[in-house]
Amino acid sequence: MVEFALLAPILLYLVLSIPVFGMFAHSWMVVSGAARAGARTASLLRVEGSREAAARQAADQNMYLRRSDGDLVLFDPSRDVAVRVRDGTVTVWVTYHQPSYLPLLSALLGGSGGAGGDTVPITAAATFLIEQGGSLR
């Protein structure tokens, strides 16, 4: 009986963490899609100076996760979308601050200093070659 009393909290925590990790996987898929959409939009754009803005806007439009949780901002495109254009490629990084919903889980998984609160940063990147072709006239 003593063994069960010692193991029960650990087992309960593990069982409760299963749906939380499912939410992490879902958020990672959405973040990956947003990064791909941003990189693809920027790679197809013909106007050189606006690639960053177009990538940021496309990534923002493809992030359909919650934007905030009370006072806690989970996704802010100006903070959480980074774009780099270099050597004929465009790379877009998107970060989402997923709430962990379980105590100590964010500390175990790296915590989130950027958003604060009890969140875990989920980041994805996508790199596309810039399409060469016609120009705007």
Secondary structure as UniProt FT lines:
FT   HELIX           2..44
FT   HELIX           48..50
FT   HELIX           51..61
FT   STRAND          68..69
FT   TURN            70..71
FT   STRAND          72..73
FT   HELIX           77..80
FT   STRAND          81..86
FT   TURN            87..88
FT   STRAND          89..99
FT   TURN            103..104
FT   HELIX           105..108
FT   TURN            109..110
FT   TURN            113..115
FT   STRAND          119..129
//
